[in-house]
C-alpha cells in the first residue's frame, strides 16, 4: 500500500458525519439541500483526552492566568478529527465552548472533552456568547457561504475570529469581515494551516535565503475524489453553500501555495474548466486548470479536480535548483525534496507520527500569541481576501473562454501588512514566539 493509500485509509478509519447546520437566514435558504439524517457519532469521537492545562499564558498576559478559550463553531469531520484533538498539543489554548445545530452530538463531544454543557450554544442563541468570559475567540468551521455571517456575529459579540478557508464566497464579503474586525478591535485570522507546518516553514526559510536563486516556474496539483454519497461532503456540490467546486475546496491550496513559495502575487490569471456531464457537477466545477503570471517573470500553473485520485503536489523551479513537495498540503507526512547540482536533500515527517507541536496546534496557538505580542498573525484576513479575489478572477476567465484577467490591484497586500519582505516575514518567524 502506498503512503497516500495508507494516509487515506487512516483518515477514513476516523471519519465521522457532518452535523446538520442551522445558521439563521443563510442556512434556512439552503437547508433543503442537505441530507436530513446525519450518522450517529457516538462511536467515532476523536479518542484523545482533553489535555491538562499545563502551560497558560503568564500572569498579567492578555488572558490573565488561564489558557485562551476557543468556541468551535460547526462540529463536522474536520472539527472532530483534526481541530479538537489538536488542543492536546496546544501550549496556550483550550476548548471553551461548542456551537452546533445538533444538541445531542454537541453534548457527546462536550462530555468527551470535559466541557460543561452550559458552554454549548446553537445558532439561535449564539449571540449570548458575548456574555461568556471564558470564550476569547471563535473558530468557524462551516460551509463557505456561512463564514461571513458568523464572523460578523462573532465580532458583534466581542470575540476574535479564526475562520476556515476560503474566507468567504465573494470579495465583498471578505471586505465586510475585515471592516468588522477593525470596528470591533478584534483579530481576524484565516485557517491556512500550512502556514504553520514545520516542513513548509523550513522550506520557505531556505527560499528566503535564496537557495534556488530566482524562482521561474511553479506547478501545483490538488485533487481528491469527492463523494456525493457522503453526507459530510454534500454541501460541497451545492453552489449556494460552497460558492464553487474543486477550485474553492482544493485549488485554494495551490493558489495560496504559489504565494508562500514565491513571496509574490500574480498580476494576471487565466483558467479553463473541463466539462463533466455528471449531474453531480451541475452546480459546481469538477476539474479546473489555470495559469498565473507575475511581474518578476514567474509563471505558475495549477489544477484541481473532484474526480481525480488524491494528489497534493507542489514544485518550484529556480535558476539554481528545484523544490518538489509531495505530499505538499497533507495533514501529516509532507515530504520535501531539494535538488541542487545533481544532489537531492529530503525532509519528511514519518507516517502516523505527530510532532509535539503540529500544524493544527501551532495554528491554534498563533492567534493568542499574536494578540499577546501585538503583531499581525501569519494568516490574515487580507490574505484570505486576496485568495478569493484571485479565485473569482479565475472563474471569470473560465467563463469567458480562458481570457486573461488582470489581478494586479492589491498584489502588494503582504508588503502592506508585514513590510518589505512580505509573507516571508510571517512564515520565517518562530512557530512559537514566547510572550515577552
C-alpha positions in Angstrom: 0.0 0.0 0.0 1.4 3.4 -0.9 1.8 6.2 1.6 -1.1 8.1 0.1 -3.3 5.0 0.2 -2.4 4.4 3.9 -3.0 8.1 4.7 -6.4 8.0 3.1 -7.3 4.7 4.8 -6.2 6.1 8.1 -8.4 9.2 7.6 -11.3 7.0 6.7 -10.9 5.0 9.9 -11.5 8.1 11.9 -14.3 9.5 9.6 -17.4 11.0 11.0 -20.5 12.5 9.5 -21.1 16.3 9.4 -23.5 18.0 11.6 -26.8 19.4 10.4 -26.4 23.2 10.2 -29.0 25.8 11.3 -27.5 29.2 10.7 -30.3 31.7 10.5 -31.3 33.1 7.1 -28.4 31.8 5.1 -28.9 28.2 6.3 -32.6 28.4 6.1 -32.4 29.1 2.4 -30.1 26.1 1.8 -31.5 23.7 4.4 -33.3 21.6 1.8 -30.1 20.8 0.0 -28.6 18.8 3.0 -29.3 15.2 3.9 -31.8 15.2 6.8 -30.3 12.1 8.5 -26.8 12.6 9.9 -24.9 9.5 11.2 -24.6 8.7 14.9 -21.2 9.9 16.1 -21.1 8.2 19.5 -18.6 5.6 18.5 -16.5 7.9 16.3 -15.3 10.7 18.5 -11.7 11.5 18.4 -10.1 9.4 21.2 -7.5 11.7 22.7 -8.5 13.0 26.2 -8.9 16.7 27.0 -5.4 17.9 27.9 -4.3 19.2 31.3 -3.9 22.9 31.4 -0.2 22.9 31.8 1.1 25.9 30.1 -1.1 29.0 30.5 0.0 32.4 29.3 2.0 34.1 32.1 0.4 36.2 34.8 -0.7 39.6 33.6 -1.0 38.4 30.0 -3.9 39.2 27.7 -5.8 36.3 29.2 -4.5 36.6 32.7 -3.6 33.3 34.3 -5.6 30.9 32.1 -5.5 29.4 28.7 -7.0 31.2 25.7 -10.5 29.9 25.1 -11.9 29.0 21.7 -15.5 28.3 20.8 -15.6 25.8 17.9 -18.5 26.6 15.5 -19.5 23.6 13.5 -18.9 20.0 14.5 -18.2 18.2 11.3 -15.4 15.8 10.3 -12.6 18.5 10.3 -13.5 19.9 13.7 -13.9 16.5 15.3 -11.0 14.6 13.7 -8.4 17.4 13.4 -9.1 20.6 15.4 -10.5 19.3 18.6 -7.8 16.7 19.1 -5.1 19.3 18.4 -5.9 21.1 21.7 -4.0 18.2 23.3 -0.7 19.5 21.8 -1.6 23.2 22.2 0.5 25.2 24.6 -1.7 28.2 25.1 -5.3 27.2 24.1 -8.3 25.2 25.3 -11.8 24.4 24.1 -14.1 26.8 25.9 -17.4 26.3 24.0 -19.1 24.4 21.2 -21.6 25.7 18.7 -23.8 23.3 16.8 -27.3 22.7 15.4 -27.2 19.2 16.7 -27.6 19.2 20.6 -27.1 15.5 21.0 -23.8 15.5 19.1 -22.6 18.6 20.9 -23.4 17.0 24.3 -21.4 13.9 23.4 -18.4 15.9 22.3 -18.6 18.2 25.3 -18.6 15.1 27.6 -15.5 13.7 25.7 -13.6 16.9 26.3 -14.8 17.6 29.8 -16.7 20.7 28.8 -19.6 22.0 30.9 -22.9 21.8 29.0 -23.6 25.4 29.8 -21.0 26.2 27.2 -22.9 24.6 24.4 -24.6 27.0 22.0 -26.8 26.7 18.9 -27.2 29.1 16.0 -30.2 30.7 17.5 -28.7 31.6 20.9 -25.1 32.1 19.7 -25.2 35.8 20.3 -25.4 35.2 24.0 -21.8 34.0 23.8 -20.9 37.7 24.3 -21.7 37.1 28.0 -19.2 34.2 28.3 -15.9 35.5 29.5 -14.3 32.1 29.0 -14.6 32.5 25.3 -11.9 34.7 23.8 -12.3 33.7 20.1 -14.4 31.6 17.8 -13.2 29.1 15.2 -15.7 29.0 12.3 -15.7 25.6 10.5 -18.8 25.8 8.4 -19.7 25.7 4.7 -18.1 28.6 2.9 -21.3 30.7 2.4 -21.9 30.9 6.1 -18.4 32.3 7.0 -19.3 35.9 6.6 -22.5 36.0 8.6 -21.0 34.1 11.6 -17.9 36.2 11.5 -19.9 39.4 11.8 -22.0 37.9 14.6 -18.8 36.9 16.5 -17.3 40.4 16.2 -20.6 41.9 17.4 -20.2 39.6 20.4 -16.8 41.0 21.1 -14.8 37.8 20.1 -11.7 37.3 18.0 -12.2 35.2 14.9 -10.4 32.3 13.2 -12.3 31.4 10.0 -11.7 28.4 7.8 -10.6 28.9 4.2 -11.8 30.0 1.7 -12.5 33.1 3.8 -15.9 33.8 2.0 -17.6 33.4 -1.3 -17.0 36.9 -2.6 -14.5 39.7 -2.3 -17.3 41.9 -0.9 -18.0 39.5 1.9 -14.3 39.4 2.7 -14.1 43.2 2.9 -17.1 43.2 5.3 -15.3 40.8 7.6 -12.1 42.8 7.6 -14.0 46.1 8.3 -16.0 44.4 11.1 -12.7 43.2 12.6 -11.3 46.7 12.6 -14.5 48.2 14.0 -14.6 45.6 16.9 -10.8 45.9 17.5 -10.5 42.2 17.3 -8.2 39.9 15.3 -9.4 38.1 12.1 -7.3 35.1 11.0 -7.8 32.5 8.3 -7.3 28.8 8.7 -4.2 28.5 6.5 -2.8 25.5 8.4 0.1 25.0 6.0 1.5 28.4 7.2 2.1 26.6 10.5 3.5 23.3 9.1 7.1 22.9 10.2 8.4 21.4 7.0 6.7 24.1 4.9 8.2 26.9 7.1 11.7 25.3 6.8 11.4 25.3 3.0 10.2 28.9 3.0 13.2 29.9 5.2 15.5 28.3 2.6 13.8 30.1 -0.2 14.1 33.3 1.7 17.9 32.7 1.8 17.9 32.3 -2.0 19.0 28.7 -2.1 17.5 28.0 -5.5 18.0 31.5 -6.9 15.3 33.5 -8.6 12.0 31.5 -8.9 11.0 30.8 -12.5 8.2 28.2 -12.6 5.7 26.8 -10.1 3.3 23.9 -10.6 0.6 22.9 -8.1 -1.9 20.0 -8.2 -4.6 19.4 -5.5 -7.1 16.7 -6.3 -9.4 14.3 -4.4 -12.3 12.0 -5.4 -15.3 13.8 -3.8 -18.1 11.5 -2.7 -21.7 12.9 -3.1 -23.0 9.9 -1.2 -21.1 11.1 1.9 -23.4 13.4 3.8 -20.4 15.2 5.2 -19.4 16.3 1.6 -22.9 17.0 0.1 -22.7 20.8 0.7 -19.5 20.9 -1.5 -21.6 20.2 -4.6 -24.1 23.0 -3.8 -23.1 26.4 -5.1 -25.3 28.2 -2.6 -23.2 26.7 0.2 -19.8 26.2 -1.3 -19.5 29.1 -3.7 -17.8 26.9 -6.2 -16.3 23.4 -6.7 -12.8 22.0 -6.7 -11.2 25.4 -7.0 -12.8 26.7 -3.8 -12.2 23.5 -1.9 -8.9 22.1 -3.2 -7.4 24.6 -5.7 -7.1 27.3 -3.0 -4.2 25.3 -1.7 -2.4 25.8 -5.0 -3.4 29.5 -5.3 -2.2 30.2 -1.8 0.9 27.8 -2.0 2.2 29.7 -5.1 2.2 32.8 -2.9 4.1 31.5 0.0 6.6 29.7 -2.3 7.3 32.7 -4.4 6.5 35.5 -1.9 4.8 37.2 -4.8 1.3 37.7 -6.0 0.2 37.4 -9.7 -0.6 40.3 -11.9 -2.8 38.3 -14.4 -4.6 34.9 -14.4 -6.4 32.7 -16.8 -8.4 29.4 -16.3 -10.3 26.6 -18.1 -12.9 24.3 -16.7 -13.1 20.9 -18.2 -16.8 20.0 -18.5 -18.2 16.9 -16.6 -21.6 15.8 -17.8 -22.4 14.1 -14.4 -25.4 15.7 -12.7 -23.3 15.8 -9.6 -21.4 18.7 -11.1 -24.5 20.6 -12.4 -23.8 23.5 -9.9 -20.1 23.4 -9.3 -17.0 22.6 -11.4 -15.2 19.3 -11.2 -11.8 19.9 -12.9 -10.2 23.3 -13.5 -6.7 24.3 -14.6 -5.1 27.7 -14.5 -2.1 29.9 -15.3 -0.9 32.8 -13.2 1.7 35.4 -14.4 3.9 37.5 -12.1 5.7 40.8 -12.5 9.0 39.1 -11.9 8.5 36.9 -14.9 7.5 33.9 -12.8 4.7 31.6 -14.2 2.6 29.4 -12.0 0.4 26.6 -13.4 -2.2 24.8 -11.2 -5.0 22.4 -11.3 -7.8 20.9 -9.0 -10.3 18.1 -9.5 -13.1 16.4 -7.6 -12.8 13.3 -9.8 -9.0 12.6 -9.7 -7.1 10.4 -7.3 -5.9 12.1 -4.1 -3.0 14.4 -5.1 -1.2 17.1 -3.2 1.9 18.1 -5.1 3.9 21.4 -5.5 7.1 22.1 -7.4 9.1 25.2 -7.7 12.0 25.6 -10.2 14.6 28.3 -9.8 17.7 29.4 -11.5 20.0 27.2 -9.2 17.7 24.3 -8.1 14.3 22.9 -7.5 11.9 22.1 -4.7 9.4 19.3 -5.0 6.8 18.7 -2.3 4.7 15.6 -2.4 2.5 15.5 -0.4 2.5 19.3 -0.1 -0.6 20.0 2.0 -1.3 16.8 3.9 -2.4 16.8 7.5 0.9 14.9 8.2 3.6 13.2 6.2 4.5 16.1 4.0 7.7 15.4 2.1 10.2 18.0 0.7 12.9 17.3 -1.9 15.6 19.9 -2.7 17.6 19.3 -5.8 20.9 21.2 -6.2 23.8 20.4 -8.6 22.6 16.9 -9.0 22.2 16.2 -5.3 18.8 15.7 -3.6 18.1 16.6 0.0 15.0 15.2 1.7 12.9 16.3 4.7 9.8 14.4 5.8 7.7 13.6 8.8 7.4 9.8 9.4 4.0 8.3 8.7 1.5 8.2 11.5 3.6 10.3 13.9 2.8 13.7 15.4 5.3 16.3 16.4 4.9 17.8 19.8 3.5 20.9 18.1 1.9 20.1 14.7 0.4 22.4 12.1 -3.1 22.4 13.8 -1.9 23.1 17.4 0.5 25.7 16.1 -2.3 27.4 14.2 -4.4 27.5 17.3 -1.6 28.9 19.4 -0.7 31.5 16.9 -3.8 33.6 17.5 -3.4 34.3 21.2 0.4 34.8 20.8 -0.2 37.3 18.0 -2.7 39.1 20.3 -0.3 39.0 23.3 2.7 40.2 21.3 0.7 42.8 19.4 1.8 41.5 15.9 -0.1 40.5 12.8 -0.8 36.8 12.5 0.7 34.7 9.8 -2.7 34.2 8.2 -4.6 37.5 8.0 -8.0 38.5 6.6 -6.1 40.5 3.9 -4.5 37.3 2.6 -7.9 35.5 2.7 -9.5 38.3 0.7 -6.6 38.2 -1.9 -7.1 34.5 -2.5 -10.8 35.0 -3.0 -10.1 37.9 -5.4 -7.8 35.6 -7.5 -10.3 32.7 -7.4 -13.1 35.0 -8.6 -10.8 36.1 -11.4 -10.1 32.5 -12.4 -13.8 31.8 -12.5 -14.3 34.9 -14.6 -11.6 33.8 -17.0 -13.0 30.3 -17.4 -16.5 31.7 -18.0 -15.0 33.8 -20.8 -13.1 31.1 -22.7 -9.8 31.5 -20.8 -9.4 35.2 -21.3 -6.5 36.7 -19.3 -7.8 38.7 -16.2 -5.9 41.5 -14.6 -5.4 40.9 -10.8 -2.6 43.4 -10.3 -4.7 45.6 -8.0 -4.0 44.5 -4.4 -1.0 42.4 -5.2 1.2 44.2 -2.6 -1.1 43.4 0.3 1.7 41.3 2.1 4.1 44.2 2.0 1.4 46.5 3.4 0.8 44.0 6.3 4.3 42.7 7.1 6.8 45.1 5.5 9.3 44.8 2.7 9.8 41.0 2.9 6.1 40.4 2.8 4.8 36.9 3.6 8.3 35.5 4.1 8.4 37.7 7.3 5.4 35.9 8.7 6.5 32.4 7.7 10.1 32.6 8.9 9.2 33.8 12.4 9.5 31.0 15.0 6.4 28.8 15.3 6.1 29.8 18.9 7.2 33.2 20.0 7.4 33.2 23.8 5.4 36.0 25.3 7.6 38.9 26.3 
